[in-house]
Amino acid sequence: MKKLKHTRINFAPLWLCAMGFFLIACGGAPKTPPSVTAQPGDSARQAVIDAVQKARAEAEQKEAEEKEEQKEGEVTAATPEEILIAPDADEGTVEGQLQLAAFTHRPERDIHLLNAAQMLLDQGQMEAAETVLDVLDLVDLEHEQNARKVYLRARTFIPKRHYTRALNGLGQAMREGLLSNGLLADIYQLRGELHLLRDQPLSAALNLMRRDSVLDGEAEVLANQHHLWRVLLSIDATTLEDALSRHAGPLEGGWINLALIYLDHAADRHTLNNTLGAWLAANAAHPSARLVREVLLDRPTAQPRRIALVLPLASRFGQAARAFHDGFLAMHEASSDPDKPEVAVYDYGADAELAGTYYDLAASEQADVIVGPLGRAAVAAISSGGGVRLRRPTILLGSADIALPSRVLQLALDPAEEARAAARRAFADGHRRAAVLFPATPHGRRLGDAFVLAFQQLGGAIADLRSFKNRGGDYSRLIRSLLHLDQSRGRMRRLAAALGEKSFKFAARRRQDIDCIFLAADYANGRIIKPQINFHRGHDVPVYATAEIYAGKPDPALDADLNGVRFGDMPWMTQDAGLVAGLRARLQKNFAGRYTLLDRLYALGVDSYRLVFRIGGAWPAQWPGVSAGLSLRKDGRVMRTLNWRQFSRGLAVGVGGP
């Protein structure tokens, strides 16, 4: 009699676990942006449940067919290769990974569950990820899989601020045996982030150094080194010198020595270049050698002899222009280069239309590089006509709506770009449905529009968009409406009327379809609005803002009202040690605007001086400026990678990550 082969699957225990997960948690990642706080009737969850129920029914039908066929032939046991796989399971989704888990045996099943947990964490669905990890706690995993579970569990500890617990778990997992390079890279990165959250930048740097040695891809190595370098530059020289005595090995010692060189000579690009060149000659095999060659060393195609600053010094923007001027000239005066260029200053005053005239004058007087003008209107004035006027190497200090000629760079403190950065950060943090609050002014609308467009382009959804009058005071009506508390009270009144109850116990419930808020407000309005969001039951909704939310100087008493707000700002404003502290001590002896909003323009002047010597030369993937990590797009725009901070106890503290 003919032998027929069939597969027999006993997946009932896993089915119970999976269904427990679906009924308790929020059921995966739909293709459209989900709400992190999905409700019990959520259609996305039901779709996942239906998909797994369908797969279960197919398996049961297959088993019934097998019993029927037993009457006609002998059934043999299935081989591992013949295990049934869930039909049409998309491995790139949470649903697909859970379906695959339901139709595979261990250890493949455990890998699929780990994949699902990681996807949920990446999407910000923390509770759902924890539920999957709880299922995995019930079984013994292989060493690599168990270490990965510990890594994922450690990620869930970050929102709870259980940093020490997370570090202890990761350390134990690493001590128990060999791990793959991919998992080690993830663990070292997470350990670095945890140490930064604990304000331990040296420990973070040491973990990033070790991560460097287990990375394979060239792009990953370079990105890790950029992150490591930013961390090293945030550490004061005394701490680094002490660390050098304890970590004198070639790997750690080389990185620390390099950072000390940079900190010692950052204000003097001539001496810095010479010293870095000597270090590179002696340490050509060190992992950081490429960073030195491609990023840290200035390699101008030609040394400029004359630099022109074209600024509106005698105007209502005069204070801002003077701050930029002071930062630029402070770097120039600190240079020990005997052949450093001459700097000439051209003041075009209050009329932005005159910026073009003064630009032409600077060009006619043989300026090799022109820096300026400052501001959108002045940049528009000189770029009218398609940039024909821009015939000299130039750094434009404002947004230009033209195609930039070669050897022309655009660098600006653009709040709209900061709003776009806030959208990218919110999306990276796992948020998918945002509410937006912005002032009813042209500037406020520009920020709101920038966030909305960037967030939607990433795949996020805007659940609500509200403007407010930028005058301070009581915003409670606006916030109640934004959070749908008025609708909640309306439902209560209708219910009370239906029940005939005169006294009705009620607690208003805010809407659950937003998982973050973008607040386009300055520090004065922010200090009023954020406490009112908290009061109206929005204390658990993450709030993102631009650098305008920070006054520029630590003020715990007043900024306690901003606790929980995340914002991107420049290292110059948010770090008080390392490179920033050293440059402040060297350059800002007589600057009256220190620790004010003008300080951001001063930092832009510092960076612009260094950029003069990079026009036309090789440009690195990212350059470590004090106003941001700087990178050059193909169209000539210099992009700024900000430091991310969060107010905690009234202080702007690091939140980890780039």
WOJO-V133813 format. One record per pair of residues at least 12 apart in sequence whose C-alpha atoms are under 8 Angstrom apart, sorted by the first residue. I is the first residue (numbers start at 0). GAP is how many residues later the second one is. If there is no record, write none. Layout:
# WOJO-V133813
i:gap
I:GAP
I:GAP
This chain:
# WOJO-V133813
i:gap
0:71
0:72
0:73
1:71
1:72
2:70
2:71
2:72
2:73
3:69
3:70
3:71
3:72
4:70
4:71
4:72
4:73
5:60
5:69
5:70
5:71
5:72
6:70
6:71
6:72
6:75
6:76
6:77
7:55
7:69
7:70
8:50
8:74
8:75
8:94
10:91
10:92
13:87
13:88
14:87
16:118
17:80
17:84
18:30
20:107
20:110
20:111
21:23
21:27
22:17
23:107
24:102
24:103
24:106
25:12
25:13
25:14
25:16
25:19
25:102
26:17
26:18
26:19
26:21
26:22
26:68
26:101
27:16
27:17
27:20
27:65
27:66
27:67
27:92
27:100
28:15
28:64
28:65
28:66
28:91
28:94
29:14
29:63
31:427
32:399
32:400
32:426
32:427
32:428
33:398
33:399
34:396
34:397
34:398
34:477
34:478
34:479
34:480
35:88
35:89
35:395
35:396
35:477
35:478
35:479
36:88
36:475
36:476
36:478
37:474
37:475
47:47
50:48
51:47
54:31
54:32
54:44
82:20
82:21
83:19
83:20
84:15
84:18
84:19
85:13
85:14
85:16
85:17
92:23
92:26
93:21
93:22
93:23
93:25
93:26
94:21
96:15
96:16
96:18
96:19
97:14
97:15
97:18
99:12
100:12
106:34
106:35
109:26
109:31
109:35
110:34
112:19
112:23
113:18
113:19
113:31
113:34
113:35
115:13
115:16
116:12
116:13
116:15
116:16
116:35
117:34
120:31
120:34
120:35
120:309
121:306
121:307
121:308
122:306
122:307
122:308
123:305
123:306
123:307
124:305
125:30
129:23
129:26
132:16
132:20
135:13
142:33
142:34
143:35
143:36
145:27
146:23
146:26
146:27
146:32
147:35
149:19
149:20
149:23
150:18
150:19
150:35
150:36
152:13
153:12
153:13
153:15
153:16
154:35
157:36
162:31
162:34
162:35
165:28
166:24
166:27
169:17
169:21
180:33
180:34
181:32
181:33
183:27
183:30
184:26
184:27
184:29
184:30
187:19
187:20
187:22
187:23
188:18
188:19
188:22
190:13
190:16
191:12
191:13
191:14
191:15
191:16
192:463
192:464
193:462
195:458
195:459
195:460
196:457
196:458
196:459
198:455
200:30
200:31
200:33
200:34
201:29
201:30
201:33
201:38
203:27
204:23
204:26
204:27
205:46
207:16
207:17
207:20
208:16
208:19
208:42
208:43
210:13
211:12
211:13
221:69
224:63
224:66
225:396
226:431
228:30
229:394
231:24
231:27
231:346
232:26
232:30
232:345
232:346
233:341
233:343
233:344
233:345
233:346
234:342
234:343
234:344
235:341
235:342
235:343
235:345
236:23
236:26
236:341
239:16
239:20
240:15
240:19
242:13
243:12
243:13
249:36
250:35
250:36
253:29
253:32
253:34
254:33
257:18
257:21
260:14
260:15
261:14
262:315
262:316
262:319
263:318
265:313
265:317
266:64
266:67
266:68
266:316
266:319
266:320
267:63
267:66
267:67
267:68
268:66
268:341
269:65
269:66
269:67
270:64
270:65
270:66
272:24
272:25
275:16
275:20
275:21
276:20
279:12
279:13
293:324
293:325
293:326
294:324
294:325
294:326
294:327
294:328
295:327
297:315
297:316
298:314
298:315
298:318
298:319
299:313
299:314
299:315
299:316
299:317
300:315
300:316
302:38
302:310
303:36
303:37
303:64
303:65
303:309
304:35
304:36
304:37
304:62
304:63
305:35
305:36
305:37
305:38
305:60
305:61
305:62
305:63
306:34
306:35
306:36
306:37
306:60
306:61
306:62
306:63
306:64
307:35
307:36
307:37
307:38
307:54
307:59
307:60
307:61
307:62
307:63
308:16
308:34
308:35
308:36
308:37
308:61
308:62
308:63
308:64
309:35
309:36
309:37
309:38
309:45
309:48
309:49
309:60
309:61
309:62
309:63
309:64
310:34
310:35
310:36
310:37
310:38
310:61
310:62
310:63
311:35
311:36
311:37
311:38
311:40
311:61
311:62
312:34
312:35
312:36
313:33
313:34
313:35
313:36
314:34
314:35
315:34
316:33
318:279
319:278
319:281
320:53
320:280
322:270
322:275
322:276
322:278
322:279
322:282
323:277
323:278
323:279
323:280
323:281
323:282
324:277
324:280
325:265
325:276
325:279
326:260
326:274
326:275
326:276
326:277
326:278
326:279
327:274
327:276
327:277
327:278
327:279
327:280
327:281
328:276
329:257
329:258
329:276
330:256
330:275
330:278
331:277
333:253
345:12
345:16
351:25
351:26
351:29
352:24
352:25
352:28
352:29
353:27
354:18
354:23
354:24
354:26
354:27
355:22
355:25
355:26
355:33
358:14
358:23
359:29
362:29
366:25
367:24
367:25
368:23
368:24
368:25
368:26
368:243
369:22
369:23
369:24
369:25
370:23
370:24
370:25
370:26
370:237
371:22
371:23
371:24
371:25
372:23
372:24
372:25
373:22
373:23
373:24
374:22
374:23
374:24
375:22
375:23
375:24
378:17
378:18
378:19
378:20
378:21
379:19
379:20
379:21
382:17
382:19
385:16
385:17
386:15
386:16
386:17
386:18
389:15
389:18
390:14
391:15
391:16
392:13
392:14
392:15
392:222
393:13
393:14
393:15
394:13
394:14
394:15
394:16
394:213
394:217
395:12
395:13
395:14
395:15
395:16
396:13
396:14
396:15
397:12
397:13
397:14
397:15
397:16
398:12
398:13
398:15
402:232
403:231
403:232
405:210
405:230
406:208
406:209
406:229
407:207
407:228
408:206
408:227
408:228
408:229
409:226
409:227
409:228
410:226
410:227
410:228
412:191
414:32
414:131
414:132
415:30
415:31
415:34
415:35
416:33
417:128
417:129
417:150
418:28
418:29
418:31
418:32
418:101
418:126
418:127
419:30
419:31
419:34
419:35
420:147
421:29
421:96
421:122
421:123
421:124
421:145
421:146
422:28
422:29
422:31
422:32
423:30
423:31
423:34
425:90
425:118
426:28
426:31
426:33
430:29
430:84
430:85
431:27
431:28
431:29
431:83
432:27
432:28
432:29
432:30
432:80
432:81
432:82
432:83
433:26
433:27
433:28
433:29
433:30
433:80
433:81
433:82
433:83
433:84
434:27
434:28
434:29
434:30
434:79
434:81
434:82
434:83
435:12
435:16
435:26
435:28
435:29
435:30
435:81
435:82
435:83
435:84
436:28
436:29
436:30
436:31
436:80
436:81
436:82
436:83
437:28
437:29
437:30
437:81
437:82
437:83
438:28
438:29
438:30
438:31
438:81
438:82
439:27
439:28
439:29
439:30
440:29
443:76
443:77
446:73
447:72
450:67
462:50
462:51
463:18
465:16
469:55
470:54
471:52
471:53
471:56
472:55
473:54
474:54
474:57
475:56
475:60
478:53
478:54
478:57
479:56
482:27
482:28
482:53
482:55
483:26
483:27
484:23
484:24
484:25
484:26
484:51
487:20
487:21
487:22
488:19
491:14
508:28
509:26
509:27
509:28
513:27
514:26
514:27
515:25
515:26
515:27
515:28
516:24
516:25
516:26
516:27
517:25
517:26
517:27
518:24
518:25
518:26
519:25
519:26
520:24
520:25
520:27
520:28
521:26
521:27
521:28
522:25
522:26
522:27
522:28
523:25
525:23
525:36
526:31
526:32
526:34
526:35
527:33
529:31
529:32
530:30
530:31
541:22
541:23
541:24
542:21
542:22
542:23
543:21
543:22
543:23
544:20
544:21
544:22
544:23
545:21
545:22
545:23
546:20
546:21
546:22
548:18
550:45
550:46
551:21
551:43
551:44
551:45
551:47
552:20
552:42
552:43
553:96
553:97
553:98
554:95
554:96
555:93
555:94
555:95
556:93
557:92
558:88
558:90
558:91
558:92
559:87
559:88
559:89
559:90
559:91
560:89
561:85
561:88
562:83
562:84
562:85
562:86
562:87
563:82
563:83
563:84
564:81
564:82
565:78
565:79
565:80
565:81
566:77
566:78
566:79
567:74
567:75
567:76
567:77
568:59
568:73
568:74
568:75
568:76
569:30
569:56
569:57
569:58
569:72
569:73
570:55
570:56
570:57
570:71
570:72
571:28
571:31
571:54
571:55
572:22
572:26
572:27
573:69
573:71
573:78
578:47
579:46
599:27
602:23
602:24
603:22
603:23
605:20
606:18
606:19
606:20
618:13
619:12
626:13
627:12
627:13
627:14
627:15
628:12
628:13
640:17
641:16
642:15
643:12
643:13
643:14
